[in-house]
Amino acid sequence: MIDISNDSRFMGVEAFTEKVWLSSPTVHGDEQHWVDEAIQTNWVSTVGANIDEIERIAAEKIGRKYSVALSTGTAAIHLAVKLAGERLYGQPKIGHGTLEGHKVFCSDMTFDATVNPVAYEGGEAVFIDTEYDTWNMDPKALEKAFELYPEVRLVVLVNLYGTPGKLDEIREICKKHDALLVEDAAESFGASYKGKQTGSFGDISIISFNGNKIITGSAGGMLLTDVEEEAVKVRKWSTQSRDNAAWYQHTELGYNYRISNIVAGVVRGQLPYLDEHIAQKKAIYERYKEGLKDLPVKMNPFDENSDPNYWLSCIIIDKDAMSQQVRGDCDAQYTAESGKSCPTEILEAIAAINAEGRPIWKPMHMQPIYSDHAFVSVDGNDVGADIFERGLCLPSDNKMTVDQQNRIIDTIHRCFR
């Protein structure tokens, strides 16, 4: 671990008194009003005006006909995948998932919450490699995957770090192969592609209100669809699939996945600030881009057709500027080299001044739990593994001051000395 008090490169550098976070909640006060109203009116459970309102606002913002607010983004992905599986293969028997015996194409470089619901429903994820242009699913690798596994009918796509993937290309490939698309826009709420909001491209889509997202309820998520019957079904599933009877009667499996009216109150207070948060995140991205332009690094990229929400600012180190770095399953080591650096060294240096960075998502095909699953790439490349090896997420909290960010930028420069 870097000790800035003894390392000559960091002479005169002082740690922040208060921690600078990767991406923490930014609250404004409006949240308290809606939470208090829920308590004062005694609507504190899984029904209430806050839930109704955030469903209306999110559907209107994204351009979907229907939305269902749920307890987490993961719950939303689970029910989206379940819904897609039922649409494709029918309702299974109790104890069997809707995807049992079927493969599903999934983004490889993502958090495992995107992929685990496929396993919940008995499916087998096949991981599709990443492309350098947006750090998202590679359309060429997806097309190749359909050639290898022509029976696959479902694709689960992520818009990573707030940046849209090549959504038109992905959708056209899905249409060509008669496959449904589940769009995980958990990280990209407010981002757009060719003028359309992310969350509007999937047959079924989701967003997240997790504590570190650009709009938060401390928790929460939302499923979006244009099919009324699907929204009705998801609402039923999320409240233990209770039938319309005077007693508790159930004809299919259900879940305790509905959002609470209190959590929805926090989201309701946050939603008016979405554009402000995006502008703040974009300013952070631009300051990093300018401040690091003389180093052998590049910012996380985006397609010219996209307007990201800049949720996290990331960098990737040029190959010839990488110092030696070795990673095990749970730890990493590196050798300091003059003029070079690596993600482990930079993250240690950032941590030493009391700021939080993070490695890039470790690709799913490299995860021990999924190491025996198929992985499809183009020309034998492994783009996701390369970005994971050379990339890192920088402190991107929109409450970070310009002075704090400048000191982080200076610390990164010192790592290359």
Sine and cosine of phi, psi and omega as CSV:
sin_phi,cos_phi,sin_psi,cos_psi,sin_omega,cos_omega
0.00,0.00,0.68,-0.73,-0.01,-1.00
-0.93,0.38,0.73,-0.68,0.08,-1.00
-0.93,-0.37,0.98,-0.21,-0.09,-1.00
-0.92,0.39,-0.25,0.97,0.02,-1.00
-0.99,0.17,-0.32,0.95,-0.05,-1.00
-0.88,-0.47,-0.26,0.97,-0.02,-1.00
-1.00,0.07,0.86,-0.51,-0.10,-0.99
-0.88,0.47,-0.44,0.90,0.00,-1.00
-0.91,0.41,-0.40,0.92,-0.10,-1.00
-0.94,-0.35,0.41,0.91,0.04,-1.00
-0.84,0.54,0.77,-0.63,0.04,-1.00
1.00,0.08,-0.08,1.00,0.01,-1.00
-0.99,0.12,0.75,-0.66,0.03,-1.00
-0.91,-0.42,0.56,-0.83,0.03,-1.00
-0.97,0.25,0.47,-0.88,0.08,-1.00
-0.92,0.39,0.63,-0.78,0.05,-1.00
-0.92,0.39,-0.70,0.72,0.06,-1.00
-0.94,-0.33,0.64,-0.77,-0.11,-0.99
-0.91,0.42,0.64,-0.77,0.14,-0.99
-0.99,-0.13,0.88,-0.47,-0.15,-0.99
-1.00,0.01,0.34,-0.94,0.10,-1.00
-0.87,0.49,-0.80,0.60,0.01,-1.00
-0.20,-0.98,0.99,-0.11,-0.05,-1.00
-0.97,-0.25,0.28,-0.96,0.02,-1.00
-0.86,0.51,0.62,-0.79,0.10,-1.00
-0.88,-0.48,0.96,-0.28,-0.07,-1.00
-0.97,-0.25,0.41,-0.91,-0.15,-0.99
-0.83,-0.55,-0.22,0.98,-0.01,-1.00
0.93,-0.37,-0.52,0.85,0.03,-1.00
-0.88,0.48,-0.50,0.86,-0.02,-1.00
-0.85,0.53,-0.64,0.77,-0.04,-1.00
-0.89,0.46,-0.62,0.78,-0.02,-1.00
-0.85,0.52,-0.74,0.67,-0.07,-1.00
-0.97,0.26,-0.53,0.85,0.09,-1.00
-0.92,0.39,-0.71,0.70,0.02,-1.00
-0.87,0.49,-0.66,0.75,0.01,-1.00
-0.88,0.47,-0.65,0.76,0.03,-1.00
-0.88,0.48,-0.66,0.75,-0.01,-1.00
-0.94,0.33,-0.70,0.71,-0.05,-1.00
-0.91,0.41,-0.53,0.85,0.01,-1.00
-1.00,-0.04,-0.03,1.00,0.05,-1.00
0.94,0.33,0.33,0.94,0.09,-1.00
-0.99,-0.11,0.99,0.17,-0.11,-0.99
-0.92,-0.40,-0.01,1.00,-0.06,-1.00
-0.99,-0.12,-0.62,-0.78,-0.14,-0.99
-0.99,-0.17,0.40,0.91,0.18,-0.98
-0.69,-0.73,0.40,-0.92,0.05,-1.00
0.52,-0.86,0.18,-0.98,-0.10,-1.00
-0.91,0.42,-0.55,0.83,0.00,-1.00
-0.89,0.45,-0.67,0.74,0.02,-1.00
-0.89,0.45,-0.74,0.67,-0.01,-1.00
-0.85,0.53,-0.66,0.75,-0.10,-1.00
-0.95,0.30,-0.67,0.74,-0.01,-1.00
-0.94,0.35,-0.51,0.86,0.09,-1.00
-0.91,0.41,-0.66,0.75,0.01,-1.00
-0.91,0.42,-0.73,0.68,-0.07,-1.00
-0.91,0.42,-0.72,0.69,-0.05,-1.00
-0.91,0.42,-0.69,0.72,0.02,-1.00
-0.88,0.48,-0.66,0.75,0.00,-1.00
-0.92,0.39,-0.69,0.73,-0.01,-1.00
-0.89,0.46,-0.71,0.71,-0.10,-1.00
-0.99,0.13,-0.42,0.91,0.00,-1.00
1.00,-0.02,0.57,0.82,0.08,-1.00
-0.93,-0.37,0.41,-0.91,-0.04,-1.00
-0.98,0.21,-0.56,0.83,-0.11,-0.99
-0.66,-0.75,0.55,-0.84,0.09,-1.00
-0.63,-0.78,0.48,-0.88,0.03,-1.00
-0.75,-0.66,0.89,-0.46,-0.01,-1.00
-0.99,0.16,0.74,-0.67,-0.10,-1.00
-0.78,-0.62,0.12,-0.99,-0.14,-0.99
-0.94,0.35,-0.51,0.86,0.00,-1.00
-0.50,-0.86,0.27,-0.96,0.14,-0.99
-0.91,0.42,-0.58,0.82,0.02,-1.00
-0.89,0.45,-0.66,0.75,0.07,-1.00
-0.87,0.50,-0.64,0.77,0.01,-1.00
-0.90,0.43,-0.68,0.73,0.04,-1.00
-0.90,0.44,-0.67,0.74,-0.01,-1.00
-0.85,0.53,-0.76,0.65,-0.05,-1.00
-0.95,0.32,-0.47,0.88,0.09,-1.00
-0.91,0.41,-0.71,0.71,0.01,-1.00
-0.91,0.40,-0.67,0.74,0.04,-1.00
-0.88,0.48,-0.69,0.72,0.00,-1.00
-0.88,0.47,-0.70,0.71,0.02,-1.00
-0.89,0.45,-0.68,0.74,0.01,-1.00
-0.89,0.45,-0.64,0.77,0.02,-1.00
-0.93,0.36,-0.61,0.79,0.03,-1.00
-0.90,0.44,-0.61,0.79,-0.05,-1.00
-0.99,0.16,-0.67,0.74,-0.22,-0.98
-0.85,-0.53,-0.02,1.00,0.02,-1.00
1.00,0.01,0.16,-0.99,-0.04,-1.00
-0.98,0.21,0.79,-0.61,-0.04,-1.00
-0.99,0.12,0.19,-0.98,0.14,-0.99
-0.95,0.32,0.40,-0.91,0.05,-1.00
-0.84,0.55,0.72,-0.70,-0.02,-1.00
1.00,-0.04,-0.03,1.00,0.02,-1.00
-0.83,-0.56,0.66,-0.75,0.01,-1.00
-0.99,0.15,0.33,-0.94,0.00,-1.00
-0.93,0.36,-0.30,0.95,-0.04,-1.00
-0.95,-0.32,0.19,0.98,-0.10,-1.00
-0.84,0.54,0.80,-0.60,0.00,-1.00
0.99,0.11,0.09,1.00,-0.06,-1.00
-0.86,-0.50,0.58,-0.82,0.09,-1.00
-1.00,0.02,0.47,-0.88,0.02,-1.00
-0.70,-0.71,0.75,-0.67,0.05,-1.00
-0.99,0.14,0.79,-0.62,-0.08,-1.00
-0.76,-0.66,0.55,-0.84,0.17,-0.99
-0.82,0.57,0.66,-0.75,-0.08,-1.00
-1.00,0.03,-0.67,0.74,-0.06,-1.00
-0.99,-0.10,1.00,-0.10,-0.06,-1.00
-0.26,-0.96,0.08,-1.00,0.15,-0.99
-0.98,0.21,0.53,-0.85,-0.12,-0.99
-0.94,0.35,-0.20,0.98,0.08,-1.00
-0.88,0.48,-0.44,0.90,0.06,-1.00
-0.93,0.37,-0.59,0.81,-0.20,-0.98
-0.99,-0.13,-0.58,0.82,-0.09,-1.00
-0.82,0.57,-0.61,0.79,0.01,-1.00
-0.86,0.51,-0.44,0.90,0.10,-0.99
-0.88,0.47,-0.67,0.74,0.05,-1.00
-0.93,0.36,-0.61,0.79,0.06,-1.00
-0.80,0.60,-0.62,0.78,-0.07,-1.00
-1.00,-0.06,0.23,0.97,0.11,-0.99
0.99,0.14,0.14,0.99,-0.01,-1.00
-1.00,0.06,0.15,-0.99,0.02,-1.00
-0.87,-0.50,0.91,-0.41,0.00,-1.00
-0.95,0.31,0.71,-0.71,0.19,-0.98
-0.92,-0.40,0.84,-0.54,-0.18,-0.98
-1.00,-0.03,0.75,-0.66,-0.05,-1.00
-0.97,-0.25,0.79,-0.61,-0.11,-0.99
-0.89,0.45,0.27,-0.96,-0.05,-1.00
-1.00,-0.04,0.39,-0.92,0.13,-0.99
-0.89,-0.45,0.45,-0.89,-0.13,-0.99
-0.95,0.32,-0.43,0.90,-0.13,-0.99
-0.90,0.43,-0.60,0.80,-0.04,-1.00
-0.74,-0.67,-0.06,1.00,-0.09,-1.00
0.91,0.42,0.42,0.91,0.02,-1.00
-0.89,-0.46,-0.04,-1.00,-0.04,-1.00
-0.79,0.62,0.74,-0.68,-0.02,-1.00
-0.99,0.13,0.90,-0.45,0.02,-1.00
-0.84,0.54,-0.58,0.81,0.01,-1.00
-0.91,0.41,-0.64,0.77,0.04,-1.00
-0.93,0.37,-0.57,0.82,0.03,-1.00
-0.91,0.41,-0.69,0.72,0.04,-1.00
-0.87,0.49,-0.66,0.75,0.04,-1.00
-0.89,0.46,-0.63,0.77,0.00,-1.00
-0.88,0.47,-0.64,0.77,0.04,-1.00
-0.92,0.40,-0.50,0.86,0.08,-1.00
-0.93,0.37,-0.60,0.80,-0.01,-1.00
-0.98,0.21,-0.59,0.81,-0.08,-1.00
-0.75,-0.66,0.95,0.31,-0.10,-0.99
-0.91,0.41,-0.23,0.97,-0.02,-1.00
-0.99,0.16,-0.21,0.98,-0.08,-1.00
-0.93,0.36,0.66,-0.75,-0.09,-1.00
-0.80,-0.60,0.09,1.00,-0.06,-1.00
-0.65,-0.76,0.71,-0.70,0.05,-1.00
-0.82,-0.57,0.73,-0.69,0.07,-1.00
-0.91,-0.42,0.92,-0.40,-0.14,-0.99
-0.92,-0.39,0.63,-0.78,0.05,-1.00
-0.91,-0.41,0.62,-0.79,0.21,-0.98
-0.99,-0.16,0.99,-0.16,-0.24,-0.97
-0.97,0.23,0.70,-0.71,0.10,-0.99
0.83,0.55,0.41,0.91,0.03,-1.00
1.00,-0.01,0.12,0.99,-0.04,-1.00
-0.95,-0.31,0.83,-0.55,0.03,-1.00
-0.90,0.43,0.60,-0.80,0.16,-0.99
-0.97,0.23,-0.15,-0.99,0.04,-1.00
-0.99,0.13,0.98,0.22,-0.28,-0.96
-0.94,0.35,-0.61,0.79,0.03,-1.00
-0.91,0.43,-0.67,0.74,0.01,-1.00
-0.90,0.43,-0.69,0.72,0.00,-1.00
-0.89,0.47,-0.70,0.71,-0.01,-1.00
-0.89,0.45,-0.65,0.76,0.00,-1.00
-0.90,0.43,-0.63,0.78,0.03,-1.00
-0.91,0.41,-0.68,0.73,0.04,-1.00
-0.87,0.49,-0.70,0.72,0.00,-1.00
-0.89,0.46,-0.68,0.74,0.00,-1.00
-0.85,0.53,-0.59,0.80,-0.07,-1.00
-0.97,-0.24,0.27,0.96,0.07,-1.00
0.81,0.58,0.71,0.70,-0.02,-1.00
-0.91,-0.41,0.54,-0.84,0.10,-0.99
-1.00,0.10,0.47,-0.88,0.02,-1.00
-0.88,-0.48,0.85,-0.52,0.19,-0.98
-0.99,-0.17,0.86,-0.52,-0.06,-1.00
-0.97,-0.22,0.91,-0.42,0.07,-1.00
-1.00,0.00,0.99,-0.13,0.02,-1.00
-0.97,-0.23,0.50,0.87,-0.04,-1.00
-0.82,0.57,-0.63,0.78,-0.08,-1.00
-1.00,-0.10,-0.12,0.99,-0.20,-0.98
-0.87,-0.49,0.35,0.94,0.03,-1.00
-0.83,0.55,0.81,-0.59,-0.02,-1.00
0.99,-0.11,-0.24,0.97,0.07,-1.00
-0.98,0.17,0.40,-0.92,-0.01,-1.00
-0.68,-0.73,0.39,-0.92,0.03,-1.00
-0.75,-0.67,0.88,-0.48,-0.06,-1.00
0.79,0.61,0.64,0.77,0.09,-1.00
0.99,0.11,-0.05,1.00,0.02,-1.00
-0.95,-0.31,0.64,-0.77,-0.03,-1.00
-0.93,0.37,0.65,-0.76,0.18,-0.98
-0.90,0.44,0.51,-0.86,-0.17,-0.99
0.99,-0.15,-0.18,0.98,0.02,-1.00
-0.96,-0.27,-0.03,1.00,-0.13,-0.99
-1.00,-0.09,-0.44,0.90,-0.02,-1.00
-0.98,0.18,0.42,-0.91,0.20,-0.98
-0.86,0.51,-0.59,0.81,0.14,-0.99
-0.69,-0.72,0.67,-0.75,-0.05,-1.00
-0.72,-0.69,0.28,-0.96,0.05,-1.00
-0.64,-0.77,0.43,-0.90,0.21,-0.98
-0.77,-0.64,0.22,-0.98,-0.05,-1.00
-0.80,-0.60,0.56,-0.83,0.12,-0.99
-0.88,-0.47,0.52,0.85,0.05,-1.00
-0.85,0.53,0.31,-0.95,-0.13,-0.99
-0.84,0.54,-0.47,0.89,-0.04,-1.00
-0.98,-0.18,0.07,1.00,-0.05,-1.00
-0.98,0.17,0.17,-0.99,-0.14,-0.99
-0.93,0.37,-0.46,0.89,0.20,-0.98
-0.80,-0.60,0.77,-0.63,-0.12,-0.99
-0.76,-0.65,0.44,-0.90,0.18,-0.98
-0.87,-0.50,0.23,0.97,-0.25,-0.97
0.99,0.16,-0.53,0.85,0.11,-0.99
-0.42,-0.91,-0.10,-1.00,0.08,-1.00
0.93,-0.37,0.36,-0.93,0.04,-1.00
-0.33,-0.95,-0.01,-1.00,-0.05,-1.00
-0.46,-0.89,0.67,-0.74,0.11,-0.99
-0.97,-0.22,0.65,-0.76,-0.05,-1.00
-0.79,-0.61,0.68,-0.73,-0.02,-1.00
-0.46,-0.89,0.28,-0.96,0.08,-1.00
-0.96,-0.28,0.13,0.99,-0.05,-1.00
-0.93,-0.37,0.91,-0.42,-0.08,-1.00
-0.85,0.52,-0.68,0.74,-0.03,-1.00
-0.87,0.49,-0.55,0.84,0.02,-1.00
-0.94,0.34,-0.66,0.76,0.05,-1.00
-0.88,0.47,-0.68,0.74,0.03,-1.00
-0.88,0.48,-0.69,0.72,-0.01,-1.00
-0.90,0.45,-0.68,0.73,-0.01,-1.00
-0.91,0.41,-0.63,0.78,0.07,-1.00
-0.87,0.49,-0.64,0.77,0.02,-1.00
-0.93,0.37,-0.74,0.67,0.03,-1.00
-0.83,0.56,-0.66,0.75,-0.12,-0.99
-0.96,0.27,-0.17,0.99,0.05,-1.00
-0.86,-0.51,0.71,0.70,0.10,-0.99
0.91,0.42,0.37,0.93,0.09,-1.00
0.79,0.62,0.67,0.74,0.03,-1.00
-0.95,0.30,0.78,-0.62,0.04,-1.00
-0.96,0.28,0.29,-0.96,0.01,-1.00
-0.98,0.18,0.96,0.27,0.00,-1.00
-0.71,-0.70,0.34,-0.94,0.00,-1.00
-0.93,0.37,-0.38,0.92,0.03,-1.00
-0.93,-0.36,0.06,-1.00,0.02,-1.00
-0.99,0.14,0.96,-0.29,-0.01,-1.00
-0.78,-0.63,0.66,-0.75,-0.08,-1.00
-0.69,-0.72,0.78,-0.63,0.04,-1.00
-0.94,-0.35,-0.12,0.99,0.08,-1.00
-0.50,-0.86,0.25,-0.97,-0.07,-1.00
-0.92,0.40,0.65,-0.76,0.01,-1.00
-0.78,-0.63,0.05,-1.00,-0.08,-1.00
-0.60,-0.80,0.42,-0.91,0.07,-1.00
-1.00,-0.09,0.95,0.31,-0.19,-0.98
-0.90,-0.43,0.00,1.00,-0.07,-1.00
-0.96,0.27,0.57,-0.82,0.05,-1.00
-0.95,0.31,0.43,-0.90,0.10,-1.00
-1.00,0.01,0.43,-0.90,-0.01,-1.00
-0.92,0.38,-0.39,0.92,0.06,-1.00
-0.96,0.28,-0.76,0.65,0.06,-1.00
-0.86,0.51,-0.65,0.76,0.03,-1.00
-0.89,0.46,-0.50,0.87,0.06,-1.00
-0.90,0.43,-0.63,0.78,0.07,-1.00
-0.90,0.44,-0.72,0.70,0.03,-1.00
-0.87,0.49,-0.67,0.74,-0.01,-1.00
-0.87,0.49,-0.62,0.78,0.04,-1.00
-0.95,0.31,-0.42,0.91,0.00,-1.00
-0.99,0.15,-0.59,0.81,-0.20,-0.98
-0.82,0.57,-0.60,0.80,0.01,-1.00
-0.90,0.43,-0.22,0.98,-0.07,-1.00
-0.98,-0.21,0.17,0.99,-0.05,-1.00
-0.84,0.55,-0.78,0.63,-0.03,-1.00
-0.89,0.45,-0.60,0.80,0.04,-1.00
-0.90,0.44,-0.69,0.73,0.01,-1.00
-0.90,0.44,-0.65,0.76,0.02,-1.00
-0.89,0.45,-0.69,0.73,0.02,-1.00
-0.88,0.48,-0.65,0.76,0.03,-1.00
-0.91,0.42,-0.69,0.73,0.01,-1.00
-0.91,0.42,-0.62,0.79,0.02,-1.00
-0.91,0.42,-0.65,0.76,0.02,-1.00
-0.88,0.47,-0.63,0.77,0.05,-1.00
-0.88,0.47,-0.72,0.69,0.03,-1.00
-0.85,0.53,-0.73,0.68,-0.04,-1.00
-0.91,0.41,-0.61,0.79,0.03,-1.00
-0.91,0.41,-0.65,0.76,0.09,-1.00
-0.89,0.46,-0.72,0.70,-0.03,-1.00
-0.85,0.53,-0.69,0.73,0.02,-1.00
-0.95,0.31,-0.67,0.74,-0.08,-1.00
-0.95,0.31,-0.37,0.93,-0.04,-1.00
-0.94,-0.34,0.17,0.99,-0.14,-0.99
-0.91,0.41,-0.37,0.93,0.00,-1.00
-1.00,-0.04,0.07,1.00,0.06,-1.00
-0.98,-0.18,0.36,-0.93,0.02,-1.00
-0.98,0.18,0.86,0.51,0.01,-1.00
-0.67,-0.74,0.33,-0.94,0.08,-1.00
-0.73,-0.68,0.53,-0.84,0.05,-1.00
-0.96,0.26,0.36,-0.93,0.10,-0.99
-0.86,0.51,0.77,-0.64,-0.18,-0.98
-1.00,0.03,0.23,-0.97,0.14,-0.99
-0.55,-0.84,0.45,-0.89,-0.01,-1.00
-0.93,0.37,0.54,-0.84,-0.02,-1.00
-0.90,0.44,-0.33,0.94,0.04,-1.00
-0.99,0.13,-0.06,1.00,-0.13,-0.99
-0.96,-0.27,0.51,-0.86,0.27,-0.96
-0.87,-0.50,0.99,-0.11,-0.03,-1.00
-0.92,0.39,0.19,-0.98,0.18,-0.98
-0.99,-0.13,0.00,1.00,0.10,-0.99
0.83,0.55,0.59,0.81,-0.07,-1.00
-0.80,0.60,-0.78,0.63,0.08,-1.00
-0.82,-0.58,0.71,-0.71,0.14,-0.99
-1.00,0.00,0.77,-0.63,-0.06,-1.00
-0.76,-0.65,0.33,-0.94,0.11,-0.99
-0.74,-0.68,0.40,-0.91,0.15,-0.99
-0.80,-0.60,0.73,-0.68,-0.06,-1.00
-1.00,0.09,0.68,-0.74,0.06,-1.00
-0.84,0.54,0.57,-0.82,-0.08,-1.00
-0.85,0.53,-0.67,0.74,-0.06,-1.00
-0.98,0.20,-0.03,1.00,0.05,-1.00
-0.94,-0.33,0.17,0.98,0.01,-1.00
-1.00,0.10,0.81,-0.58,0.18,-0.98
-0.98,0.20,0.21,-0.98,-0.04,-1.00
-0.93,0.38,0.75,-0.67,-0.03,-1.00
-0.61,-0.80,0.71,-0.71,0.04,-1.00
-0.78,-0.62,0.77,-0.64,0.01,-1.00
-0.89,-0.46,0.71,-0.70,0.19,-0.98
-0.99,-0.12,-0.28,-0.96,0.02,-1.00
-0.91,0.42,-0.59,0.80,-0.11,-0.99
-0.75,-0.66,0.05,1.00,0.00,-1.00
-0.57,-0.82,0.11,-0.99,-0.03,-1.00
-0.51,-0.86,0.49,-0.87,0.09,-1.00
-0.70,-0.71,0.43,-0.90,0.01,-1.00
-0.51,-0.86,0.25,-0.97,0.08,-1.00
-0.90,-0.43,0.85,-0.53,0.02,-1.00
-0.93,0.38,0.75,-0.67,0.00,-1.00
-0.72,-0.70,0.70,-0.72,0.00,-1.00
-0.88,0.47,0.76,-0.65,0.03,-1.00
0.99,0.14,-0.04,1.00,-0.01,-1.00
-0.76,-0.65,0.23,-0.97,0.10,-0.99
-0.37,-0.93,-0.08,-1.00,0.00,-1.00
-0.44,-0.90,0.28,-0.96,-0.02,-1.00
-0.82,0.57,-0.65,0.76,-0.03,-1.00
-0.88,0.48,-0.70,0.71,0.00,-1.00
-0.91,0.42,-0.70,0.71,-0.03,-1.00
-0.91,0.42,-0.67,0.75,0.01,-1.00
-0.91,0.42,-0.60,0.80,0.07,-1.00
-0.91,0.42,-0.65,0.76,-0.01,-1.00
-0.92,0.40,-0.66,0.75,0.04,-1.00
-0.90,0.44,-0.69,0.73,0.02,-1.00
-0.89,0.45,-0.56,0.83,-0.02,-1.00
-0.91,0.41,-0.39,0.92,0.06,-1.00
-0.98,-0.19,0.26,0.96,0.10,-1.00
0.95,0.31,0.68,0.74,0.10,-0.99
-0.80,-0.60,0.46,-0.89,-0.10,-1.00
-0.95,-0.31,0.87,-0.49,0.20,-0.98
-0.91,-0.42,-0.11,-0.99,-0.02,-1.00
-0.36,-0.93,0.58,-0.81,0.14,-0.99
-0.89,0.46,0.36,-0.93,0.16,-0.99
-0.88,0.48,0.47,-0.88,0.07,-1.00
-0.79,0.62,0.79,-0.61,0.09,-1.00
-0.95,0.32,0.83,-0.56,-0.07,-1.00
-0.81,0.59,0.54,-0.84,-0.07,-1.00
-0.90,0.44,-0.56,0.83,-0.03,-1.00
-0.95,0.33,-0.21,0.98,0.06,-1.00
-1.00,-0.09,-0.10,0.99,-0.02,-1.00
-0.98,0.22,0.69,-0.72,0.00,-1.00
-0.81,0.59,-0.62,0.79,-0.06,-1.00
-0.91,0.41,-0.46,0.89,-0.07,-1.00
-0.89,-0.45,0.30,0.95,-0.12,-0.99
-0.91,0.41,-0.33,0.94,0.00,-1.00
-1.00,-0.10,0.10,0.99,0.01,-1.00
-1.00,0.05,0.42,-0.91,-0.01,-1.00
-0.93,0.36,0.53,-0.85,0.03,-1.00
-0.72,-0.70,0.78,-0.63,-0.07,-1.00
-0.90,-0.44,0.83,-0.56,0.03,-1.00
-0.75,-0.66,0.09,-1.00,-0.03,-1.00
-0.97,-0.23,0.78,-0.62,0.08,-1.00
0.84,0.54,0.52,0.85,0.05,-1.00
0.96,0.28,0.15,0.99,0.02,-1.00
-0.98,0.20,0.27,-0.96,0.12,-0.99
-0.68,-0.73,0.98,0.19,-0.11,-0.99
-0.91,0.42,-0.67,0.74,-0.01,-1.00
-0.86,0.51,-0.68,0.73,0.02,-1.00
-0.89,0.45,-0.60,0.80,0.01,-1.00
-0.93,0.37,-0.69,0.73,0.02,-1.00
-0.91,0.42,-0.64,0.77,0.06,-1.00
-0.87,0.49,-0.65,0.76,-0.03,-1.00
-0.92,0.39,-0.62,0.78,-0.15,-0.99
-0.95,-0.30,-0.10,1.00,-0.12,-0.99
-0.94,-0.33,0.29,-0.96,0.10,-0.99
-0.39,-0.92,0.39,-0.92,0.05,-1.00
-0.99,-0.10,0.74,-0.67,-0.04,-1.00
-1.00,-0.09,0.36,-0.93,0.11,-0.99
-0.80,0.60,0.83,-0.56,-0.13,-0.99
-0.75,-0.67,0.41,0.91,-0.04,-1.00
-0.94,0.34,0.76,-0.64,-0.09,-1.00
-0.98,0.21,0.06,1.00,0.17,-0.99
-0.99,-0.14,-0.04,1.00,0.05,-1.00
-0.91,0.42,0.73,-0.68,0.01,-1.00
-0.99,0.17,0.28,-0.96,0.05,-1.00
-0.88,0.48,-0.64,0.77,0.02,-1.00
-0.89,0.45,-0.68,0.73,0.03,-1.00
-0.88,0.47,-0.69,0.72,0.00,-1.00
-0.91,0.42,-0.63,0.78,0.03,-1.00
-0.89,0.46,-0.60,0.80,0.03,-1.00
-0.94,0.34,-0.56,0.83,0.09,-1.00
-0.92,0.39,-0.70,0.72,0.05,-1.00
-0.86,0.51,-0.69,0.72,0.03,-1.00
-0.88,0.47,-0.65,0.76,0.01,-1.00
-0.89,0.45,-0.64,0.77,0.04,-1.00
-0.90,0.43,-0.66,0.75,0.06,-1.00
-0.84,0.54,-0.68,0.73,-0.04,-1.00
-0.89,0.45,-0.47,0.88,0.02,-1.00
-0.91,0.42,-0.41,0.91,-0.02,-1.00
-1.00,-0.06,0.09,1.00,-0.02,-1.00
-0.99,0.15,0.00,0.00,0.00,0.00
